[in-house]
Amino acid sequence: MPATILADRAVIRLSGRETRTFLQGLVTNDVEHGLPVWAALLTPQGKCLFDFLVWEDGDDLLLDCEASATEPLVKRLAMYRLRRPIVIERDETLAVWWSADGEEGVSDPRLPALGRRWVAPPGLRTSPEHNDWVAHRLRLGVCEGAAEVGDLLWLECNAAELNGVSFAKGCFIGQENTARMNWRSKVNRRLVVVEGDGGERTRVAYPELGLAVVHARVDDVPDDAIIPDWLGPALAIAAEPPP
């Protein structure tokens, strides 16, 4: 399948000699080893403010994020920067590319079945249409972006199952509550993708795709939910009655 630019994504560049140390102490994943990774910037209570993929470009780090979140994310990071000699700005020379198959880029770090992804100059946009990516992602049960995951506890967004959090890297904003939920297996609600409009628990619906994202208790997941192999075991464990 030909590659396409994900037009609703943008790239933020962080540059400066303290960049990795700076971001490492803020976000949910390890940005010092094995990039790219999926990560989030959380509130102190562990709720998602922004999610993004982190790439490296030499000594710089690149955040592959929602285009609509670029300005508020830059402002939030600048708030934490204090006096560090770090430049944080959108890089208009780069775009986010995706292909369902092929050899370009790398496998999406959340789930290899999502396809190949890379950051490169825009060039010419080619088919498939952007909705092909959204449908592909949702059919695999993967949620992202403010409308889907914003203001939810990060583990309720299936972050542990989709490699979006490291419990070994050290502190990050929101770590205390996130780690407590993980070790106590107290993830009682989850994001799931359903067929249709999702009903009253819908966070966002995609009527043109016949899909919706729902935030539901694990013991009350809708019958029309799409439960991928990577999510099924976690739902089953959480739904078990206490001993």
C-alpha positions as CSV (number, residue, x, y, z in Angstrom):
1,M,0.0,0.0,0.0
2,P,1.4,3.5,-0.9
3,A,2.6,5.7,1.9
4,T,0.6,8.7,3.1
5,I,1.2,11.8,5.2
6,L,-0.9,11.9,8.4
7,A,-2.2,15.4,7.9
8,D,-3.5,15.8,11.5
9,R,0.0,15.1,12.9
10,A,2.8,17.6,13.5
11,V,6.4,17.4,14.7
12,I,7.9,19.3,17.6
13,R,11.7,19.5,17.9
14,L,13.5,19.7,21.2
15,S,17.2,20.6,21.0
16,G,19.9,21.4,23.5
17,R,22.4,19.4,25.5
18,E,20.0,18.6,28.4
19,T,17.0,17.6,26.1
20,R,16.9,13.9,27.0
21,T,17.4,14.4,30.7
22,F,14.6,17.0,30.6
23,L,12.1,14.9,28.8
24,Q,13.0,11.7,30.7
25,G,11.8,13.3,33.9
26,L,8.5,14.4,32.5
27,V,6.9,11.7,30.3
28,T,5.7,8.2,30.9
29,N,8.2,6.3,28.8
30,D,12.0,5.9,28.6
31,V,13.3,8.4,26.0
32,E,17.0,7.5,26.6
33,H,16.9,4.1,25.0
34,G,15.2,2.3,22.0
35,L,13.3,5.1,20.3
36,P,10.7,5.6,18.9
37,V,8.3,5.1,21.8
38,W,4.8,6.1,22.6
39,A,4.5,8.3,25.7
40,A,2.4,10.8,27.4
41,L,2.6,13.9,29.5
42,L,0.3,13.5,32.5
43,T,-1.2,15.6,35.3
44,P,0.1,14.9,38.8
45,Q,-3.0,12.7,39.3
46,G,-2.0,10.5,36.3
47,K,-4.5,11.8,33.7
48,C,-3.4,12.3,30.1
49,L,-2.8,15.8,28.9
50,F,-0.9,14.9,25.6
51,D,0.2,11.7,24.0
52,F,2.8,11.5,21.3
53,L,5.5,9.3,19.8
54,V,9.1,10.3,20.6
55,W,11.8,10.0,17.9
56,E,15.4,10.9,17.8
57,D,17.2,13.0,15.2
58,G,20.9,13.0,16.2
59,D,21.0,14.7,19.6
60,D,17.5,16.2,19.1
61,L,14.2,14.6,20.1
62,L,11.1,14.8,17.9
63,L,7.6,14.6,19.2
64,D,5.1,13.2,16.7
65,C,1.9,14.7,18.1
66,E,-1.6,15.9,17.1
67,A,-1.3,19.0,15.0
68,S,-4.1,20.7,17.1
69,A,-2.1,20.0,20.3
70,T,1.2,21.5,19.0
71,E,0.9,25.0,20.5
72,P,-0.4,23.9,24.0
73,L,2.1,21.1,24.2
74,V,5.0,23.5,23.4
75,K,3.7,25.9,26.0
76,R,3.4,23.2,28.6
77,L,6.9,21.9,28.0
78,A,8.3,25.4,28.1
79,M,6.7,25.8,31.5
80,Y,8.8,22.9,32.8
81,R,11.9,23.9,31.0
82,L,12.7,26.8,33.5
83,R,16.3,28.0,32.6
84,R,17.5,24.9,30.8
85,P,19.2,25.7,27.5
86,I,16.6,23.8,25.5
87,V,14.8,25.0,22.3
88,I,11.2,23.7,21.9
89,E,9.4,24.5,18.7
90,R,7.4,23.1,15.9
91,D,9.4,21.8,12.9
92,E,7.5,22.8,9.8
93,T,10.0,21.0,7.6
94,L,8.9,17.5,8.7
95,A,5.8,15.5,8.5
96,V,4.6,12.2,9.8
97,W,4.3,9.4,7.3
98,W,2.5,6.0,7.5
99,S,2.1,2.9,5.4
100,A,0.2,-0.2,6.3
101,D,3.0,-2.3,4.9
102,G,6.3,-1.9,3.0
103,E,9.9,-1.4,4.1
104,E,10.1,2.3,4.9
105,G,10.2,3.5,8.5
106,V,9.8,1.3,11.5
107,S,7.0,-0.7,13.0
108,D,4.7,1.4,15.2
109,P,6.1,0.9,18.8
110,R,2.6,0.5,20.1
111,L,1.6,-2.4,18.0
112,P,3.4,-3.8,14.9
113,A,0.0,-4.5,13.2
114,L,-0.5,-0.7,13.0
115,G,2.0,-0.7,10.2
116,R,5.1,1.4,9.4
117,R,5.7,5.0,10.5
118,W,8.4,7.6,10.0
119,V,9.2,11.3,10.1
120,A,10.5,12.9,6.9
121,P,10.0,16.0,4.8
122,P,6.5,16.3,3.4
123,G,7.1,15.7,-0.3
124,L,3.9,14.7,-2.2
125,R,1.0,13.2,-0.4
126,T,-0.1,9.9,-1.9
127,S,-3.0,7.5,-1.4
128,P,-4.5,6.0,0.7
129,E,-6.8,8.6,2.2
130,H,-6.3,9.7,5.9
131,N,-9.5,7.8,6.9
132,D,-7.8,4.6,6.0
133,W,-5.3,5.1,8.8
134,V,-8.0,6.0,11.3
135,A,-10.1,3.0,10.4
136,H,-7.0,0.7,10.5
137,R,-6.0,2.0,14.0
138,L,-9.5,1.8,15.5
139,R,-10.1,-1.7,14.1
140,L,-7.0,-2.7,16.0
141,G,-8.4,-1.1,19.2
142,V,-5.8,1.6,19.5
143,C,-6.8,5.0,20.8
144,E,-4.9,8.3,20.6
145,G,-5.3,12.1,20.7
146,A,-7.2,14.4,23.0
147,A,-10.7,13.5,21.9
148,E,-10.1,9.8,22.6
149,V,-7.6,9.6,25.5
150,G,-7.5,13.2,26.9
151,D,-8.1,13.7,30.7
152,L,-8.3,9.9,31.3
153,L,-6.0,8.0,33.6
154,W,-3.2,6.8,31.4
155,L,-3.5,3.1,32.2
156,E,-7.3,3.3,31.3
157,C,-6.0,4.2,27.8
158,N,-4.4,0.8,27.6
159,A,-1.0,2.3,27.9
160,A,0.7,-0.6,29.6
161,E,-0.5,-3.1,26.9
162,L,0.6,-0.7,24.1
163,N,4.1,0.0,25.4
164,G,3.2,3.5,26.5
165,V,4.7,3.5,30.0
166,S,7.9,2.4,31.6
167,F,7.8,1.4,35.3
168,A,11.6,0.9,35.4
169,K,12.9,4.3,34.1
170,G,12.3,6.4,37.2
171,C,10.1,9.3,38.1
172,F,7.7,11.1,35.7
173,I,4.8,13.4,36.3
174,G,1.8,11.4,37.5
175,Q,4.0,8.3,38.2
176,E,2.8,7.7,41.8
177,N,-0.9,7.1,40.9
178,T,0.0,5.3,37.6
179,A,2.4,2.9,39.4
180,R,-0.1,2.2,42.2
181,M,-2.8,1.3,39.7
182,N,-0.4,-1.0,37.9
183,W,0.9,-2.9,40.9
184,R,-2.5,-3.3,42.5
185,S,-4.1,-4.2,39.2
186,K,-6.8,-1.5,39.8
187,V,-7.5,-0.6,36.2
188,N,-11.3,-0.8,36.5
189,R,-12.2,1.2,33.3
190,R,-10.8,1.0,29.8
191,L,-11.1,2.6,26.4
192,V,-12.6,0.2,23.9
193,V,-13.7,0.7,20.2
194,V,-17.2,-0.4,19.4
195,E,-19.2,-0.9,16.3
196,G,-21.9,1.8,15.8
197,D,-22.3,5.1,17.7
198,G,-21.4,3.8,21.2
199,G,-24.3,5.2,23.1
200,E,-24.1,7.4,26.2
201,R,-20.6,6.3,27.2
202,T,-19.1,7.4,23.9
203,R,-16.1,9.8,24.0
204,V,-15.9,10.3,20.2
205,A,-17.9,8.7,17.3
206,Y,-16.7,8.3,13.7
207,P,-20.1,7.9,11.9
208,E,-18.3,7.7,8.5
209,L,-16.5,4.6,9.7
210,G,-19.3,3.1,11.8
211,L,-17.1,3.1,14.9
212,A,-16.9,4.9,18.2
213,V,-14.5,5.1,21.2
214,V,-16.2,4.2,24.5
215,H,-14.9,4.6,28.1
216,A,-16.4,1.7,30.0
217,R,-16.0,-0.4,33.2
218,V,-14.3,-3.7,32.5
219,D,-17.3,-5.6,33.9
220,D,-19.7,-3.7,31.6
221,V,-17.9,-3.6,28.2
222,P,-20.5,-3.3,25.4
223,D,-21.4,-6.4,23.5
224,D,-20.4,-4.7,20.2
225,A,-16.9,-3.9,21.4
226,I,-13.9,-4.8,19.3
227,I,-11.6,-6.7,21.7
228,P,-8.2,-7.4,20.1
229,D,-5.9,-10.1,21.2
230,W,-3.6,-7.7,23.0
231,L,-6.4,-6.3,25.2
232,G,-8.5,-9.4,25.9
233,P,-6.3,-10.9,28.8
234,A,-6.2,-7.5,30.6
235,L,-9.9,-7.2,30.5
236,A,-10.4,-10.8,31.7
237,I,-8.1,-10.3,34.7
238,A,-9.6,-7.0,35.7
239,A,-13.2,-8.4,35.5
240,E,-12.4,-11.3,37.9
241,P,-14.1,-11.0,41.3
242,P,-11.9,-10.3,44.3
243,P,-10.7,-13.3,46.2
